Amino acid sequence: VLTEYILVSATSAVTVTIAGVVKEAVTIV
């Protein structure tokens, strides 16, 4: 369960990071 929680947290963090990068790229363009 703990491993699953960590995996979900990591995935969410990566998703948020990618979304932020894409948003920045769109704003710049």
C-alpha positions as a Markdown table, in Angstrom:
| # | Residue | x | y | z |
|---|---|---|---|---|
| 1 | Val | 0.0 | 0.0 | 0.0 |
| 2 | Leu | 2.8 | 2.4 | 0.9 |
| 3 | Thr | 4.6 | 1.6 | -2.4 |
| 4 | Glu | 1.4 | 2.2 | -4.3 |
| 5 | Tyr | 0.9 | 5.6 | -2.5 |
| 6 | Ile | 4.5 | 6.6 | -3.3 |
| 7 | Leu | 4.0 | 5.6 | -7.0 |
| 8 | Val | 0.8 | 7.6 | -7.3 |
| 9 | Ser | 2.4 | 10.6 | -5.6 |
| 10 | Ala | 5.4 | 10.4 | -8.0 |
| 11 | Thr | 3.1 | 10.0 | -11.0 |
| 12 | Ser | 1.0 | 13.0 | -9.9 |
| 13 | Ala | 4.1 | 15.1 | -9.4 |
| 14 | Val | 5.5 | 14.2 | -12.8 |
| 15 | Thr | 2.1 | 15.0 | -14.4 |
| 16 | Val | 1.9 | 18.4 | -12.7 |
| 17 | Thr | 5.5 | 19.2 | -13.7 |
| 18 | Ile | 4.8 | 18.2 | -17.4 |
| 19 | Ala | 1.6 | 20.2 | -17.3 |
| 20 | Gly | 3.5 | 23.2 | -16.0 |
| 21 | Val | 6.2 | 22.9 | -18.7 |
| 22 | Val | 3.6 | 22.7 | -21.4 |
| 23 | Lys | 1.7 | 25.7 | -20.0 |
| 24 | Glu | 4.9 | 27.7 | -20.0 |
| 25 | Ala | 5.8 | 26.6 | -23.5 |
| 26 | Val | 2.3 | 27.6 | -24.7 |
| 27 | Thr | 2.6 | 31.0 | -22.9 |
| 28 | Ile | 6.0 | 31.7 | -24.5 |
| 29 | Val | 4.8 | 30.7 | -28.0 |
